[in-house]
Amino acid sequence: MKIKPEQLSRTLSSNNLPLYWLSGDEPLLMQEAADLIRTQYRENGYSEREILNVDKSFDWGQFLQSTGNLSLFAEKKIIELRLSTAKMEDAGKKAIQHYLSELNPDYLILLSGPKLDVATLKTKWFTAIEKHGAFVQIWPIKTEELSTWLETKTSARRDSGRQRGGPFTRR
């Protein structure tokens, strides 16, 4: 399913999806979205995290091995695939589709990478992937929305500092 970044928190609290795909060219917003997903899943017992940096020389067998290994003492795990390009090669498409055909509820796949083009979003393999998880396209903040965004961020930080007794606490 396609969701907007502002819907991510609600989606996380109401769904336990096996895959989240973050796409965009705004590093801070991408990081915040990934942090939100990781935090939610950590609270649900996903204590292990594996990061795979995917570039042209990446061996997709490594991903299949990571998702296929179950040990006697297996922990719930977040497997992050950090894509260096928006174009996924056939081996990657097949590896992800294979994983989704044999889902493991103890794994979360978190893909993040550059903005995907419209043609990719309409492909058969992408729509198949989208059925199993959430796709979050992160757009740049518009100039006219920047001051509102900054106010929201600073007030949220100030409020969290008060709750923790941090540097923003008024005495």
N, CA and C atoms as an extended XYZ file, in Angstrom:
513
Properties=species:S:1:pos:R:3:atomname:S:1:resname:S:1:resid:I:1 pbc="F F F"
N         0.837       -1.169        0.000 N   MET     1
C         0.000        0.000        0.000 CA  MET     1
C         0.887        1.238        0.000 C   MET     1
N         0.419        2.260       -0.678 N   LYS     2
C         1.127        3.534       -0.675 CA  LYS     2
C         0.595        4.363        0.481 C   LYS     2
N         1.515        4.900        1.258 N   ILE     3
C         1.103        5.786        2.343 CA  ILE     3
C         1.960        7.043        2.308 C   ILE     3
N         1.412        8.107        2.856 N   LYS     4
C         2.145        9.361        2.958 CA  LYS     4
C         2.970        9.333        4.237 C   LYS     4
N         4.066       10.082        4.278 N   PRO     5
C         4.895       10.090        5.490 CA  PRO     5
C         4.106       10.426        6.758 C   PRO     5
N         3.146       11.320        6.641 N   GLU     6
C         2.356       11.693        7.822 CA  GLU     6
C         1.408       10.576        8.269 C   GLU     6
N         1.216        9.552        7.451 N   GLN     7
C         0.380        8.403        7.811 CA  GLN     7
C         1.200        7.260        8.404 C   GLN     7
N         2.516        7.404        8.392 N   LEU     8
C         3.396        6.309        8.804 CA  LEU     8
C         3.164        5.894       10.248 C   LEU     8
N         3.085        6.834       11.149 N   SER     9
C         2.905        6.511       12.565 CA  SER     9
C         1.616        5.715       12.791 C   SER     9
N         0.533        6.163       12.179 N   ARG    10
C        -0.755        5.467       12.307 CA  ARG    10
C        -0.682        4.062       11.701 C   ARG    10
N        -0.039        3.944       10.559 N   THR    11
C         0.095        2.637        9.912 CA  THR    11
C         0.895        1.682       10.785 C   THR    11
N         1.970        2.190       11.382 N   LEU    12
C         2.800        1.354       12.244 CA  LEU    12
C         2.034        0.862       13.468 C   LEU    12
N         1.186        1.699       14.016 N   SER    13
C         0.457        1.301       15.222 CA  SER    13
C        -0.701        0.357       14.929 C   SER    13
N        -1.173        0.341       13.692 N   SER    14
C        -2.325       -0.508       13.391 CA  SER    14
C        -1.996       -1.730       12.531 C   SER    14
N        -0.802       -1.802       11.982 N   ASN    15
C        -0.425       -2.918       11.112 CA  ASN    15
C         0.934       -3.467       11.512 C   ASN    15
N         1.119       -4.744       11.281 N   ASN    16
C         2.427       -5.363       11.471 CA  ASN    16
C         2.871       -5.885       10.102 C   ASN    16
N         3.284       -4.960        9.255 N   LEU    17
C         3.637       -5.305        7.878 CA  LEU    17
C         5.036       -5.909        7.814 C   LEU    17
N         5.268       -6.807        6.861 N   PRO    18
C         6.584       -7.450        6.750 CA  PRO    18
C         7.610       -6.618        5.975 C   PRO    18
N         7.156       -5.523        5.324 N   LEU    19
C         8.074       -4.764        4.478 CA  LEU    19
C         7.654       -3.297        4.445 C   LEU    19
N         8.642       -2.427        4.561 N   TYR    20
C         8.448       -0.989        4.364 CA  TYR    20
C         9.500       -0.535        3.360 C   TYR    20
N         9.068        0.258        2.388 N   TRP    21
C         9.980        0.792        1.382 CA  TRP    21
C         9.908        2.313        1.458 C   TRP    21
N        11.026        2.924        1.825 N   LEU    22
C        11.136        4.380        1.886 CA  LEU    22
C        11.875        4.855        0.649 C   LEU    22
N        11.295        5.820       -0.027 N   SER    23
C        11.880        6.319       -1.260 CA  SER    23
C        11.879        7.837       -1.255 C   SER    23
N        13.034        8.427       -1.521 N   GLY    24
C        13.100        9.878       -1.577 CA  GLY    24
C        14.531       10.390       -1.580 C   GLY    24
N        14.647       11.680       -1.775 N   ASP    25
C        15.959       12.302       -1.862 CA  ASP    25
C        16.203       13.319       -0.746 C   ASP    25
N        15.457       13.215        0.343 N   GLU    26
C        15.611       14.106        1.492 CA  GLU    26
C        16.181       13.294        2.656 C   GLU    26
N        17.505       13.329        2.862 N   PRO    27
C        18.138       12.459        3.867 CA  PRO    27
C        17.553       12.578        5.276 C   PRO    27
N        17.278       13.783        5.753 N   LEU    28
C        16.750       13.940        7.105 CA  LEU    28
C        15.368       13.302        7.232 C   LEU    28
N        14.495       13.551        6.278 N   LEU    29
C        13.149       12.984        6.330 CA  LEU    29
C        13.176       11.463        6.175 C   LEU    29
N        14.079       10.968        5.348 N   MET    30
C        14.234        9.520        5.184 CA  MET    30
C        14.700        8.907        6.506 C   MET    30
N        15.674        9.545        7.151 N   GLN    31
C        16.201        9.053        8.422 CA  GLN    31
C        15.123        9.050        9.502 C   GLN    31
N        14.338       10.116        9.568 N   GLU    32
C        13.262       10.187       10.569 CA  GLU    32
C        12.232        9.081       10.363 C   GLU    32
N        11.870        8.826        9.115 N   ALA    33
C        10.901        7.771        8.821 CA  ALA    33
C        11.473        6.396        9.195 C   ALA    33
N        12.726        6.158        8.840 N   ALA    34
C        13.364        4.882        9.177 CA  ALA    34
C        13.468        4.714       10.693 C   ALA    34
N        13.811        5.784       11.402 N   ASP    35
C        13.893        5.729       12.864 CA  ASP    35
C        12.545        5.390       13.482 C   ASP    35
N        11.494        5.970       12.942 N   LEU    36
C        10.143        5.710       13.447 CA  LEU    36
C         9.784        4.233       13.281 C   LEU    36
N        10.102        3.687       12.121 N   ILE    37
C         9.819        2.266       11.852 CA  ILE    37
C        10.643        1.385       12.791 C   ILE    37
N        11.954        1.666       12.891 N   ARG    38
C        12.822        0.865       13.760 CA  ARG    38
C        12.347        0.899       15.212 C   ARG    38
N        11.988        2.080       15.693 N   THR    39
C        11.542        2.229       17.072 CA  THR    39
C        10.299        1.398       17.335 C   THR    39
N         9.334        1.483       16.436 N   GLN    40
C         8.083        0.726       16.597 CA  GLN    40
C         8.361       -0.774       16.631 C   GLN    40
N         9.190       -1.249       15.729 N   TYR    41
C         9.463       -2.679       15.670 CA  TYR    41
C        10.335       -3.136       16.836 C   TYR    41
N        11.256       -2.280       17.291 N   ARG    42
C        12.042       -2.617       18.490 CA  ARG    42
C        11.120       -2.808       19.690 C   ARG    42
N        10.129       -1.939       19.816 N   GLU    43
C         9.160       -2.059       20.914 CA  GLU    43
C         8.344       -3.341       20.812 C   GLU    43
N         8.264       -3.908       19.626 N   ASN    44
C         7.547       -5.168       19.407 CA  ASN    44
C         8.477       -6.375       19.417 C   ASN    44
N         9.700       -6.197       19.921 N   GLY    45
C        10.596       -7.327       20.107 CA  GLY    45
C        11.602       -7.597       19.006 C   GLY    45
N        11.677       -6.744       18.019 N   TYR    46
C        12.659       -6.936       16.942 CA  TYR    46
C        13.985       -6.347       17.421 C   TYR    46
N        14.743       -7.158       18.140 N   SER    47
C        15.924       -6.654       18.824 CA  SER    47
C        17.199       -6.720       17.988 C   SER    47
N        17.195       -7.485       16.944 N   GLU    48
C        18.382       -7.619       16.108 CA  GLU    48
C        18.216       -6.781       14.845 C   GLU    48
N        19.328       -6.271       14.324 N   ARG    49
C        19.291       -5.440       13.117 CA  ARG    49
C        20.471       -5.782       12.228 C   ARG    49
N        20.177       -5.981       10.960 N   GLU    50
C        21.225       -6.265        9.969 CA  GLU    50
C        21.086       -5.253        8.836 C   GLU    50
N        22.193       -4.612        8.478 N   ILE    51
C        22.187       -3.606        7.421 CA  ILE    51
C        22.956       -4.142        6.220 C   ILE    51
N        22.302       -4.116        5.061 N   LEU    52
C        22.933       -4.547        3.814 CA  LEU    52
C        22.937       -3.365        2.852 C   LEU    52
N        24.108       -2.921        2.462 N   ASN    53
C        24.241       -1.824        1.507 CA  ASN    53
C        24.247       -2.405        0.106 C   ASN    53
N        23.230       -2.046       -0.668 N   VAL    54
C        23.029       -2.636       -1.989 CA  VAL    54
C        23.567       -1.693       -3.057 C   VAL    54
N        24.609       -2.162       -3.758 N   ASP    55
C        25.147       -1.435       -4.903 CA  ASP    55
C        25.236       -2.411       -6.070 C   ASP    55
N        25.885       -2.018       -7.128 N   LYS    56
C        25.935       -2.874       -8.331 CA  LYS    56
C        26.633       -4.211       -8.081 C   LYS    56
N        27.532       -4.269       -7.104 N   SER    57
C        28.262       -5.509       -6.848 CA  SER    57
C        27.635       -6.345       -5.725 C   SER    57
N        26.468       -5.942       -5.227 N   PHE    58
C        25.834       -6.652       -4.122 CA  PHE    58
C        25.407       -8.049       -4.548 C   PHE    58
N        25.663       -9.019       -3.682 N   ASP    59
C        25.283      -10.411       -3.921 CA  ASP    59
C        23.940      -10.659       -3.236 C   ASP    59
N        22.872      -10.803       -4.016 N   TRP    60
C        21.540      -10.995       -3.461 CA  TRP    60
C        21.409      -12.326       -2.731 C   TRP    60
N        22.360      -13.213       -2.943 N   GLY    61
C        22.395      -14.454       -2.170 CA  GLY    61
C        22.595      -14.156       -0.687 C   GLY    61
N        23.288      -13.076       -0.380 N   GLN    62
C        23.499      -12.656        1.008 CA  GLN    62
C        22.158      -12.310        1.665 C   GLN    62
N        21.285      -11.615        0.928 N   PHE    63
C        19.954      -11.294        1.441 CA  PHE    63
C        19.146      -12.566        1.652 C   PHE    63
N        19.160      -13.450        0.670 N   LEU    64
C        18.411      -14.697        0.787 CA  LEU    64
C        18.920      -15.540        1.949 C   LEU    64
N        20.230      -15.515        2.159 N   GLN    65
C        20.810      -16.245        3.286 CA  GLN    65
C        20.360      -15.620        4.612 C   GLN    65
N        20.346      -14.299        4.684 N   SER    66
C        19.921      -13.614        5.908 CA  SER    66
C        18.469      -13.914        6.245 C   SER    66
N        17.615      -13.970        5.225 N   THR    67
C        16.191      -14.207        5.468 CA  THR    67
C        15.868      -15.686        5.573 C   THR    67
N        16.788      -16.541        5.171 N   GLY    68
C        16.530      -17.976        5.205 CA  GLY    68
C        17.089      -18.665        6.424 C   GLY    68
N        17.995      -17.986        7.141 N   ASN    69
C        18.613      -18.598        8.312 CA  ASN    69
C        17.711      -18.476        9.534 C   ASN    69
N        17.366      -19.594       10.070 N   LEU    70
C        16.637      -19.613       11.336 CA  LEU    70
C        17.459      -20.434       12.314 C   LEU    70
N        17.782      -19.823       13.416 N   SER    71
C        18.531      -20.564       14.413 CA  SER    71
C        17.595      -20.954       15.541 C   SER    71
N        18.071      -21.811       16.395 N   LEU    72
C        17.287      -22.249       17.533 CA  LEU    72
C        16.950      -21.075       18.450 C   LEU    72
N        17.841      -20.109       18.503 N   PHE    73
C        17.665      -18.962       19.390 CA  PHE    73
C        17.405      -17.690       18.601 C   PHE    73
N        16.691      -17.826       17.496 N   ALA    74
C        16.465      -16.694       16.598 CA  ALA    74
C        15.720      -15.562       17.294 C   ALA    74
N        16.181      -14.374       17.051 N   GLU    75
C        15.537      -13.159       17.540 CA  GLU    75
C        14.757      -12.566       16.379 C   GLU    75
N        13.768      -11.770       16.717 N   LYS    76
C        13.093      -11.018       15.669 CA  LYS    76
C        14.095      -10.010       15.133 C   LYS    76
N        14.101       -9.843       13.807 N   LYS    77
C        15.178       -9.076       13.195 CA  LYS    77
C        14.668       -8.092       12.152 C   LYS    77
N        15.279       -6.918       12.134 N   ILE    78
C        15.060       -5.922       11.087 CA  ILE    78
C        16.206       -6.066       10.105 C   ILE    78
N        15.862       -6.304        8.845 N   ILE    79
C        16.883       -6.384        7.803 CA  ILE    79
C        16.715       -5.157        6.917 C   ILE    79
N        17.727       -4.299        6.945 N   GLU    80
C        17.675       -3.062        6.167 CA  GLU    80
C        18.452       -3.235        4.873 C   GLU    80
N        17.787       -2.914        3.791 N   LEU    81
C        18.426       -2.894        2.476 CA  LEU    81
C        18.542       -1.430        2.066 C   LEU    81
N        19.745       -0.929        2.038 N   ARG    82
C        19.980        0.470        1.661 CA  ARG    82
C        20.413        0.497        0.199 C   ARG    82
N        19.490        0.932       -0.645 N   LEU    83
C        19.712        0.918       -2.085 CA  LEU    83
C        20.488        2.155       -2.525 C   LEU    83
N        21.523        1.957       -3.325 N   SER    84
C        22.320        3.092       -3.806 CA  SER    84
C        21.716        3.733       -5.054 C   SER    84
N        20.868        2.983       -5.759 N   THR    85
C        20.218        3.524       -6.953 CA  THR    85
C        18.728        3.194       -6.910 C   THR    85
N        17.969        3.909       -7.706 N   ALA    86
C        16.527        3.682       -7.768 CA  ALA    86
C        16.186        2.466       -8.636 C   ALA    86
N        17.072        2.077       -9.515 N   LYS    87
C        16.829        0.940      -10.410 CA  LYS    87
C        17.300       -0.343       -9.740 C   LYS    87
N        16.379       -1.281       -9.563 N   MET    88
C        16.755       -2.548       -8.960 CA  MET    88
C        16.989       -3.570      -10.063 C   MET    88
N        18.072       -4.287       -9.938 N   GLU    89
C        18.388       -5.302      -10.936 CA  GLU    89
C        17.472       -6.514      -10.766 C   GLU    89
N        17.432       -7.354      -11.792 N   ASP    90
C        16.542       -8.516      -11.791 CA  ASP    90
C        16.790       -9.438      -10.600 C   ASP    90
N        18.050       -9.639      -10.227 N   ALA    91
C        18.362      -10.519       -9.100 CA  ALA    91
C        17.735       -9.987       -7.815 C   ALA    91
N        17.739       -8.679       -7.637 N   GLY    92
C        17.129       -8.061       -6.462 CA  GLY    92
C        15.625       -8.221       -6.460 C   GLY    92
N        15.020       -7.994       -7.610 N   LYS    93
C        13.565       -8.155       -7.727 CA  LYS    93
C        13.155       -9.580       -7.369 C   LYS    93
N        13.893      -10.538       -7.913 N   LYS    94
C        13.572      -11.948       -7.673 CA  LYS    94
C        13.801      -12.322       -6.211 C   LYS    94
N        14.859      -11.805       -5.612 N   ALA    95
C        15.167      -12.131       -4.209 CA  ALA    95
C        14.069      -11.611       -3.286 C   ALA    95
N        13.621      -10.399       -3.515 N   ILE    96
C        12.567       -9.835       -2.673 CA  ILE    96
C        11.255      -10.576       -2.895 C   ILE    96
N        10.928      -10.874       -4.156 N   GLN    97
C         9.700      -11.621       -4.444 CA  GLN    97
C         9.752      -13.016       -3.812 C   GLN    97
N        10.922      -13.647       -3.850 N   HIS    98
C        11.077      -14.964       -3.229 CA  HIS    98
C        10.829      -14.866       -1.731 C   HIS    98
N        11.419      -13.862       -1.102 N   TYR    99
C        11.199      -13.683        0.347 CA  TYR    99
C         9.715      -13.495        0.647 C   TYR    99
N         9.047      -12.650       -0.129 N   LEU   100
C         7.633      -12.369        0.114 CA  LEU   100
C         6.742      -13.581       -0.134 C   LEU   100
N         7.217      -14.517       -0.938 N   SER   101
C         6.425      -15.735       -1.168 CA  SER   101
C         6.534      -16.701        0.013 C   SER   101
N         7.543      -16.511        0.852 N   GLU   102
C         7.748      -17.357        2.030 CA  GLU   102
C         7.995      -16.466        3.243 C   GLU   102
N         7.048      -15.607        3.548 N   LEU   103
C         7.202      -14.628        4.621 CA  LEU   103
C         7.545      -15.262        5.958 C   LEU   103
N         8.403      -14.587        6.693 N   ASN   104
C         8.765      -14.984        8.039 CA  ASN   104
C         8.330      -13.866        8.977 C   ASN   104
N         7.393      -14.126        9.876 N   PRO   105
C         6.889      -13.063       10.760 CA  PRO   105
C         7.939      -12.515       11.729 C   PRO   105
N         9.076      -13.167       11.817 N   ASP   106
C        10.134      -12.691       12.710 CA  ASP   106
C        11.083      -11.705       12.031 C   ASP   106
N        10.824      -11.375       10.762 N   TYR   107
C        11.678      -10.438       10.036 CA  TYR   107
C        10.872       -9.261        9.516 C   TYR   107
N        11.487       -8.101        9.581 N   LEU   108
C        10.973       -6.906        8.916 CA  LEU   108
C        12.000       -6.518        7.872 C   LEU   108
N        11.569       -6.299        6.660 N   ILE   109
C        12.452       -5.811        5.606 CA  ILE   109
C        12.199       -4.314        5.470 C   ILE   109
N        13.255       -3.530        5.616 N   LEU   110
C        13.179       -2.075        5.494 CA  LEU   110
C        14.080       -1.654        4.347 C   LEU   110
N        13.458       -1.318        3.220 N   LEU   111
C        14.197       -0.846        2.055 CA  LEU   111
C        14.214        0.674        2.085 C   LEU   111
N        15.348        1.265        1.741 N   SER   112
C        15.406        2.717        1.615 CA  SER   112
C        16.329        3.053        0.453 C   SER   112
N        15.923        4.058       -0.300 N   GLY   113
C        16.723        4.427       -1.450 CA  GLY   113
C        16.194        5.670       -2.123 C   GLY   113
N        16.862        6.051       -3.204 N   PRO   114
C        16.462        7.260       -3.929 CA  PRO   114
C        15.034        7.178       -4.457 C   PRO   114
N        14.528        8.330       -4.827 N   LYS   115
C        13.173        8.444       -5.368 CA  LYS   115
C        12.995        7.522       -6.573 C   LYS   115
N        11.882        6.785       -6.578 N   LEU   116
C        11.567        5.901       -7.691 CA  LEU   116
C        10.798        6.670       -8.746 C   LEU   116
N        11.045        6.327      -10.001 N   ASP   117
C        10.316        7.017      -11.067 CA  ASP   117
C         8.928        6.394      -11.242 C   ASP   117
N         8.063        7.111      -11.924 N   VAL   118
C         6.672        6.697      -12.116 CA  VAL   118
C         6.597        5.349      -12.841 C   VAL   118
N         7.468        5.136      -13.801 N   ALA   119
C         7.447        3.876      -14.552 CA  ALA   119
C         7.695        2.683      -13.626 C   ALA   119
N         8.620        2.814      -12.690 N   THR   120
C         8.909        1.727      -11.741 CA  THR   120
C         7.707        1.441      -10.871 C   THR   120
N         7.023        2.491      -10.432 N   LEU   121
C         5.864        2.326       -9.547 CA  LEU   121
C         4.728        1.559      -10.215 C   LEU   121
N         4.729        1.518      -11.531 N   LYS   122
C         3.657        0.846      -12.270 CA  LYS   122
C         4.023       -0.565      -12.728 C   LYS   122
N         5.248       -0.993      -12.459 N   THR   123
C         5.663       -2.314      -12.926 CA  THR   123
C         4.977       -3.427      -12.137 C   THR   123
N         4.885       -4.584      -12.758 N   LYS   124
C         4.220       -5.729      -12.152 CA  LYS   124
C         4.949       -6.172      -10.877 C   LYS   124
N         6.279       -6.215      -10.909 N   TRP   125
C         7.027       -6.680       -9.740 CA  TRP   125
C         6.864       -5.710       -8.567 C   TRP   125
N         6.799       -4.403       -8.856 N   PHE   126
C         6.658       -3.436       -7.769 CA  PHE   126
C         5.266       -3.511       -7.148 C   PHE   126
N         4.240       -3.602       -7.960 N   THR   127
C         2.884       -3.682       -7.412 CA  THR   127
C         2.693       -4.960       -6.605 C   THR   127
N         3.377       -6.038       -6.981 N   ALA   128
C         3.322       -7.281       -6.204 CA  ALA   128
C         3.965       -7.081       -4.831 C   ALA   128
N         5.073       -6.380       -4.808 N   ILE   129
C         5.757       -6.085       -3.545 CA  ILE   129
C         4.888       -5.176       -2.682 C   ILE   129
N         4.277       -4.200       -3.319 N   GLU   130
C         3.462       -3.216       -2.616 CA  GLU   130
C         2.253       -3.850       -1.908 C   GLU   130
N         1.794       -4.975       -2.403 N   LYS   131
C         0.651       -5.670       -1.787 CA  LYS   131
C         0.997       -6.203       -0.397 C   LYS   131
N         2.268       -6.486       -0.159 N   HIS   132
C         2.693       -7.084        1.107 CA  HIS   132
C         3.155       -6.065        2.139 C   HIS   132
N         3.430       -4.857        1.711 N   GLY   133
C         3.997       -3.897        2.641 CA  GLY   133
C         3.533       -2.488        2.369 C   GLY   133
N         4.298       -1.545        2.877 N   ALA   134
C         3.974       -0.132        2.712 CA  ALA   134
C         5.085        0.560        1.934 C   ALA   134
N         4.673        1.382        1.003 N   PHE   135
C         5.604        2.194        0.225 CA  PHE   135
C         5.390        3.641        0.648 C   PHE   135
N         6.457        4.272        1.112 N   VAL   136
C         6.386        5.653        1.581 CA  VAL   136
C         7.284        6.500        0.694 C   VAL   136
N         6.665        7.356       -0.103 N   GLN   137
C         7.436        8.256       -0.951 CA  GLN   137
C         7.597        9.580       -0.211 C   GLN   137
N         8.838        9.957        0.017 N   ILE   138
C         9.140       11.131        0.823 CA  ILE   138
C         9.536       12.274       -0.101 C   ILE   138
N         8.722       13.305       -0.062 N   TRP   139
C         8.932       14.472       -0.910 CA  TRP   139
C         9.646       15.566       -0.122 C   TRP   139
N        10.345       16.424       -0.816 N   PRO   140
C        10.975       17.566       -0.138 CA  PRO   140
C         9.907       18.466        0.490 C   PRO   140
N        10.280       19.146        1.547 N   ILE   141
C         9.369       20.092        2.190 CA  ILE   141
C         9.299       21.331        1.305 C   ILE   141
N         8.079       21.754        1.014 N   LYS   142
C         7.897       22.945        0.188 CA  LYS   142
C         8.288       24.180        0.986 C   LYS   142
N         8.781       25.177        0.298 N   THR   143
C         9.236       26.402        0.944 CA  THR   143
C         8.145       27.009        1.819 C   THR   143
N         6.929       27.035        1.316 N   GLU   144
C         5.833       27.636        2.090 CA  GLU   144
C         5.438       26.797        3.308 C   GLU   144
N         5.863       25.537        3.367 N   GLU   145
C         5.550       24.673        4.502 CA  GLU   145
C         6.689       24.577        5.509 C   GLU   145
N         7.828       25.156        5.183 N   LEU   146
C         9.019       24.999        6.002 CA  LEU   146
C         8.853       25.560        7.417 C   LEU   146
N         8.279       26.747        7.556 N   SER   147
C         8.153       27.324        8.890 CA  SER   147
C         7.224       26.483        9.774 C   SER   147
N         6.148       25.961        9.218 N   THR   148
C         5.241       25.099        9.983 CA  THR   148
C         5.954       23.819       10.390 C   THR   148
N         6.729       23.255        9.470 N   TRP   149
C         7.472       22.025        9.753 CA  TRP   149
C         8.471       22.271       10.882 C   TRP   149
N         9.193       23.385       10.813 N   LEU   150
C        10.174       23.711       11.854 CA  LEU   150
C         9.506       23.916       13.209 C   LEU   150
N         8.384       24.594       13.236 N   GLU   151
C         7.648       24.798       14.489 CA  GLU   151
C         7.225       23.462       15.095 C   GLU   151
N         6.719       22.574       14.252 N   THR   152
C         6.294       21.258       14.730 CA  THR   152
C         7.469       20.496       15.317 C   THR   152
N         8.604       20.530       14.640 N   LYS   153
C         9.791       19.810       15.103 CA  LYS   153
C        10.316       20.382       16.418 C   LYS   153
N        10.387       21.699       16.519 N   THR   154
C        10.929       22.298       17.743 CA  THR   154
C         9.983       22.112       18.921 C   THR   154
N         8.675       22.192       18.694 N   SER   155
C         7.747       21.988       19.809 CA  SER   155
C         7.752       20.519       20.244 C   SER   155
N         7.885       19.601       19.309 N   ALA   156
C         7.952       18.178       19.662 CA  ALA   156
C         9.219       17.904       20.460 C   ALA   156
N        10.312       18.513       20.060 N   ARG   157
C        11.574       18.316       20.782 CA  ARG   157
C        11.492       18.933       22.172 C   ARG   157
N        10.921       20.107       22.252 N   ARG   158
C        10.771       20.786       23.542 CA  ARG   158
C         9.901       19.932       24.470 C   ARG   158
N         8.794       19.402       23.945 N   ASP   159
C         7.901       18.570       24.758 CA  ASP   159
C         8.582       17.288       25.216 C   ASP   159
N         9.353       16.659       24.340 N   SER   160
C        10.032       15.421       24.743 CA  SER   160
C        11.124       15.723       25.758 C   SER   160
N        11.747       16.886       25.680 N   GLY   161
C        12.751       17.281       26.670 CA  GLY   161
C        12.135       17.481       28.031 C   GLY   161
N        10.940       18.034       28.083 N   ARG   162
C        10.241       18.217       29.362 CA  ARG   162
C         9.881       16.881       29.986 C   ARG   162
N         9.429       15.964       29.158 N   GLN   163
C         9.036       14.650       29.687 CA  GLN   163
C        10.224       13.906       30.273 C   GLN   163
N        11.386       14.060       29.686 N   ARG   164
C        12.579       13.379       30.165 CA  ARG   164
C        13.318       14.202       31.216 C   ARG   164
N        12.890       15.446       31.401 N   GLY   165
C        13.626       16.310       32.323 CA  GLY   165
C        14.905       16.799       31.680 C   GLY   165
N        14.899       16.919       30.355 N   GLY   166
C        16.087       17.285       29.603 CA  GLY   166
C        16.338       18.784       29.564 C   GLY   166
N        17.163       19.229       28.637 N   PRO   167
C        17.600       20.610       28.598 CA  PRO   167
C        16.485       21.613       28.284 C   PRO   167
N        15.347       21.135       27.822 N   PHE   168
C        14.262       22.046       27.484 CA  PHE   168
C        13.254       22.176       28.623 C   PHE   168
N        13.544       21.591       29.741 N   THR   169
C        12.628       21.633       30.874 CA  THR   169
C        12.666       23.007       31.527 C   THR   169
N        11.486       23.562       31.731 N   ARG   170
C        11.416       24.848       32.431 CA  ARG   170
C        11.315       24.574       33.916 C   ARG   170
N        11.999       25.385       34.679 N   ARG   171
C        11.994       25.187       36.133 CA  ARG   171
C        11.445       26.403       36.805 C   ARG   171
